[in-house]
């Protein structure tokens, strides 16, 4: 990724967005990732079972990285149990894990309850989606290495359309952090009963708007501006920050006090 360390987060996000396509192409064509992609394309069509996937270490690692599970690559025995789970059983490992990345991988790979008979792997469309997923994950991970605010914004943009309820937010620490910041909710909210958290979040968010890219972008801009303020890196006369805080200062309490009673925030097509 292009260097964004040290830049104001809104500037960094704009730069990342403006160069996104070029950066994705650079990832695809880099020596390391192009080799991994080529190995995936050449071998995945022959994989019909979980065991076959796990036997090819490079193929297995590619899939794990595509689902942002690189830190779990060493846990091959657990991954085998996850992928061979019967998702219809409430006690199955894939259902007991709170990290949604495992379930997402299970459903996308589609091995079924016995870990056999996968037809997805032979489909070109599915293979292309997996490569795109892998490349985008490397792109976002590079942002995490440089600017947490930008990376969180990218994660929210990627996930927004799949968020249908407050529980879809609460099951991800990244989504929870985004919403708490963007909608003026104190982090202490996480100490409440989960149903109470869900109730508070539902009062703040119009979930229908998460299908609207323009509304999502306005949420992202608000999140970045408030994050800058809370981190002390936004200048006092910043116009966007003044709009957010009502010219009453940039403290955490002042931002929260303004946003706390605002109710559901609905975004128009007007420029924020």
C-alpha positions as CSV (number, residue, x, y, z in Angstrom):
1,X,0.0,0.0,0.0
2,X,1.1,3.6,-0.6
3,X,2.5,5.2,2.5
4,X,-0.3,6.8,4.6
5,X,1.4,6.8,8.0
6,X,1.4,10.2,9.6
7,X,-1.2,11.6,7.3
8,X,-4.6,12.9,8.6
9,X,-6.9,10.0,8.4
10,X,-9.4,11.7,6.0
11,X,-6.5,12.6,3.7
12,X,-5.2,9.1,4.0
13,X,-8.6,7.5,3.2
14,X,-9.1,9.8,0.2
15,X,-5.7,8.8,-1.1
16,X,-6.4,5.1,-0.6
17,X,-9.7,5.4,-2.4
18,X,-8.2,7.4,-5.3
19,X,-5.5,4.7,-5.8
20,X,-7.5,1.6,-4.9
21,X,-7.7,0.0,-8.3
22,X,-4.0,0.6,-9.0
23,X,-3.0,-0.8,-5.6
24,X,-5.2,-3.9,-6.1
25,X,-3.4,-4.5,-9.4
26,X,0.0,-4.1,-7.8
27,X,-1.0,-6.8,-5.2
28,X,-2.2,-9.2,-7.9
29,X,1.0,-8.7,-9.9
30,X,3.5,-8.7,-7.0
31,X,5.9,-11.7,-7.0
32,X,4.6,-13.1,-3.7
33,X,0.8,-12.8,-4.3
34,X,0.8,-13.6,-8.1
35,X,2.5,-16.9,-7.2
36,X,-0.1,-17.7,-4.6
37,X,-2.9,-16.8,-6.9
38,X,-1.5,-18.9,-9.7
39,X,-1.1,-21.9,-7.4
40,X,-4.7,-21.5,-6.2
41,X,-6.1,-21.3,-9.8
42,X,-4.1,-24.3,-11.0
43,X,-5.0,-26.6,-8.1
44,X,-8.3,-25.6,-6.5
45,X,-10.5,-27.4,-9.2
46,X,-9.0,-30.7,-8.1
47,X,-10.1,-30.2,-4.5
48,X,-13.4,-32.0,-3.6
49,X,-12.9,-32.6,0.1
50,X,-11.6,-30.9,3.2
51,X,-8.8,-33.4,3.5
52,X,-7.6,-32.5,0.0
53,X,-7.5,-28.8,0.9
54,X,-5.6,-29.4,4.1
55,X,-3.0,-31.6,2.3
56,X,-1.9,-28.8,0.1
57,X,-0.3,-26.3,2.5
58,X,0.0,-23.5,0.0
59,X,-3.7,-23.9,-1.1
60,X,-4.8,-24.1,2.5
61,X,-2.8,-21.0,3.4
62,X,-4.3,-19.0,0.5
63,X,-7.8,-19.8,1.6
64,X,-7.1,-18.9,5.2
65,X,-5.6,-15.6,4.2
66,X,-8.6,-14.9,1.9
67,X,-10.8,-15.0,5.0
68,X,-8.4,-13.0,7.2
69,X,-7.5,-16.1,9.2
70,X,-3.8,-16.1,8.7
71,X,-3.2,-16.1,12.4
72,X,-5.1,-19.4,12.6
73,X,-3.2,-21.3,9.9
74,X,-1.3,-23.2,12.5
75,X,-4.5,-24.6,14.0
76,X,-5.2,-27.1,11.1
77,X,-6.9,-29.6,13.4
78,X,-9.4,-27.1,14.5
79,X,-10.0,-25.8,11.0
80,X,-10.7,-29.4,9.9
81,X,-13.3,-29.8,12.6
82,X,-14.9,-26.5,11.6
83,X,-15.1,-27.4,7.9
84,X,-16.4,-30.9,8.6
85,X,-19.1,-29.5,11.0
86,X,-22.8,-30.2,10.5
87,X,-24.1,-26.7,10.5
88,X,-27.6,-27.9,11.2
89,X,-26.5,-29.0,14.7
90,X,-26.5,-26.2,17.3
91,X,-23.5,-27.8,19.1
92,X,-21.4,-28.0,16.0
93,X,-18.0,-26.3,16.3
94,X,-18.8,-23.9,13.4
95,X,-21.8,-22.7,15.4
96,X,-20.1,-22.4,18.7
97,X,-17.3,-20.1,17.5
98,X,-18.2,-16.5,18.0
99,X,-15.7,-15.3,15.3
100,X,-17.8,-15.0,12.2
101,X,-14.9,-15.5,9.9
102,X,-15.0,-19.2,10.4
103,X,-18.7,-19.5,9.5
104,X,-18.2,-17.3,6.5
105,X,-15.4,-19.6,5.3
106,X,-17.5,-22.7,6.0
107,X,-20.4,-21.4,4.0
108,X,-18.3,-20.1,1.1
109,X,-16.2,-23.3,0.7
110,X,-19.4,-25.4,0.8
111,X,-17.9,-28.8,1.7
112,X,-21.0,-29.9,3.5
113,X,-21.5,-31.9,6.7
114,X,-19.1,-34.7,5.8
115,X,-16.4,-32.5,4.3
116,X,-16.9,-34.1,0.9
117,X,-18.5,-33.4,-2.4
118,X,-17.6,-29.7,-2.9
119,X,-18.7,-28.4,-6.4
120,X,-17.8,-24.8,-5.8
121,X,-14.1,-25.3,-6.5
122,X,-14.6,-26.2,-10.1
123,X,-16.6,-23.0,-10.9
124,X,-14.6,-20.2,-12.5
125,X,-16.9,-17.6,-11.0
126,X,-16.3,-18.9,-7.5
127,X,-12.6,-19.0,-8.1
128,X,-12.6,-15.4,-9.3
129,X,-14.5,-14.4,-6.2
130,X,-12.0,-16.1,-4.0
131,X,-9.0,-14.4,-5.7
132,X,-10.8,-11.0,-5.4
133,X,-11.4,-11.7,-1.7
134,X,-7.8,-12.6,-1.2
135,X,-6.5,-9.5,-3.0
136,X,-8.8,-7.2,-1.1
137,X,-7.9,-8.7,2.2
138,X,-4.2,-8.0,1.5
139,X,-5.2,-4.4,0.6
140,X,-7.1,-3.9,3.9
141,X,-4.4,-5.6,6.0
142,X,-1.9,-3.2,4.6
143,X,-4.0,-0.4,5.8
144,X,-4.1,-1.9,9.3
145,X,-0.4,-1.8,9.4
146,X,-0.4,2.0,8.8
147,X,-3.6,3.7,10.0
148,X,-6.2,2.0,12.2
149,X,-8.9,4.6,11.5
150,X,-8.6,4.1,7.7
151,X,-8.5,0.3,8.1
152,X,-11.7,0.3,10.3
153,X,-13.4,2.5,7.7
154,X,-12.5,0.1,4.9
155,X,-13.7,-2.9,7.0
156,X,-17.1,-1.1,7.6
157,X,-17.5,-0.2,3.9
158,X,-16.8,-3.9,3.0
159,X,-19.3,-5.3,5.6
160,X,-22.1,-2.6,5.6
161,X,-24.4,-4.2,3.1
162,X,-24.4,-7.5,5.0
163,X,-25.4,-5.8,8.3
164,X,-29.1,-6.5,9.0
165,X,-29.3,-6.2,12.7
166,X,-27.4,-4.8,15.7
167,X,-26.2,-8.3,16.5
168,X,-24.3,-8.3,13.1
169,X,-22.4,-5.3,14.5
170,X,-21.9,-6.6,18.0
171,X,-20.4,-9.9,16.9
172,X,-17.4,-7.9,15.4
173,X,-15.2,-5.8,17.6
174,X,-14.2,-3.7,14.6
175,X,-17.9,-3.0,13.6
176,X,-18.7,-2.3,17.2
177,X,-15.8,0.2,17.5
178,X,-16.9,1.9,14.3
179,X,-20.5,2.3,15.4
180,X,-19.6,3.5,18.9
181,X,-17.4,6.2,17.5
182,X,-19.6,7.3,14.5
183,X,-22.8,7.4,16.5
184,X,-21.5,8.9,19.7
185,X,-21.8,5.9,21.9
186,X,-19.3,5.5,24.8
187,X,-17.1,2.5,24.8
188,X,-18.5,1.6,28.2
189,X,-21.6,0.4,26.3
190,X,-19.8,-2.8,25.7
191,X,-20.1,-3.7,29.4
192,X,-23.9,-3.8,29.2
193,X,-26.0,-6.8,28.5
194,X,-25.9,-7.6,24.8
195,X,-29.7,-7.2,24.4
196,X,-29.4,-3.7,25.9
197,X,-26.5,-2.9,23.6
198,X,-28.6,-4.0,20.7
199,X,-31.5,-1.9,21.8
200,X,-29.3,1.3,22.0
201,X,-27.7,0.6,18.6
202,X,-31.1,0.1,17.0
203,X,-32.2,3.5,18.2
204,X,-29.2,5.1,16.5
205,X,-29.0,3.4,13.2
206,X,-31.4,3.1,10.3
207,X,-30.3,-0.3,9.0
208,X,-32.0,0.2,5.7
209,X,-29.5,2.9,4.9
210,X,-26.6,0.4,5.1
211,X,-27.6,-0.8,1.6
212,X,-27.1,2.8,0.3
213,X,-23.4,3.4,-0.6
214,X,-23.9,7.1,-0.4
215,X,-25.2,6.9,3.1
216,X,-22.5,4.5,4.1
217,X,-19.8,6.9,2.8
218,X,-21.3,9.7,4.9
219,X,-21.1,7.4,8.0
220,X,-17.5,6.7,7.2
221,X,-16.7,10.4,6.8
222,X,-18.3,11.1,10.2
223,X,-16.4,8.2,11.8
224,X,-13.1,9.4,10.4
225,X,-13.7,13.0,11.5
226,X,-14.7,12.1,15.1
227,X,-11.8,9.6,15.3
228,X,-9.4,12.4,14.4
229,X,-11.0,14.7,17.0
230,X,-10.8,12.0,19.7
231,X,-7.2,11.3,18.8
232,X,-6.3,14.9,19.0
233,X,-5.1,15.1,15.4
234,X,-7.8,17.3,14.0
235,X,-7.2,21.1,14.0
236,X,-9.6,23.3,15.9
237,X,-10.8,25.2,12.9
238,X,-11.6,22.2,10.7
239,X,-14.9,22.8,9.1
240,X,-16.2,19.2,9.3
241,X,-15.2,19.0,12.9
242,X,-17.0,22.3,13.7
243,X,-20.1,20.9,12.1
244,X,-19.9,17.7,14.1
245,X,-19.3,19.5,17.4
246,X,-21.5,22.6,17.0
247,X,-18.5,24.8,17.7
248,X,-18.5,23.7,21.4
249,X,-15.0,22.1,21.4
250,X,-13.5,18.8,20.5
251,X,-13.6,16.9,23.8
252,X,-15.1,13.4,24.0
253,X,-17.9,14.6,26.2
254,X,-19.0,17.4,23.9
255,X,-19.1,15.2,20.9
256,X,-21.0,12.5,22.7
257,X,-23.5,15.0,24.3
258,X,-24.4,16.3,20.8
259,X,-24.8,13.0,19.2
260,X,-26.3,11.0,22.1
261,X,-29.8,12.5,21.8
262,X,-29.9,12.7,18.1
263,X,-31.9,9.5,17.6
264,X,-31.5,7.6,14.4
265,X,-29.2,9.5,12.0
266,X,-30.6,9.6,8.5
267,X,-28.3,10.8,5.7
268,X,-29.5,12.8,2.7
269,X,-27.8,12.9,-0.6
270,X,-26.4,16.4,0.3
271,X,-22.7,16.7,0.7
272,X,-21.7,16.2,4.3
